[in-house]
């Protein structure tokens, strides 16, 4: 991020331009979009996001828990290097943090929130990278059916 403006009702983020857009467009953009991502690119994206989350959780002076890891918040530069975007902004805009289908069960259980909520969301993104399909919005019950039963053909 290069800069931001938060003055009264004006809110603006200035970041670098990412030539390949977001991961959701590359995976689910329709047509041949998902086929653009060869396995080597998918692997590179998966490892890059994992490294980014590890940095946020362990190497920052103040730990950062993203709370909204999803394909829409993973931007891809010219070399298909992933950039984690929108971290922490959900907290500024509303009380709800995260997106249905990517929210860890800890949120519903009122358990303490830590970096593991991002790991859960990353696992959902990783399954989507492997399958090339969007996950269902349901939690674990939907996951069992989508990921393992019938190869996700339900």
Secondary structure by P-SEA (a helix, b strand, c coil): cccccccccbbbbbbcccccccccccccccccccccccaaaaaaaaaaaaaaaaaacccccbbbbccccccccbbbccccccccccccccccccccccccccccccccccccccaaaaaaaaaaaaaaaaaccccccccaaaaaaacccccccc
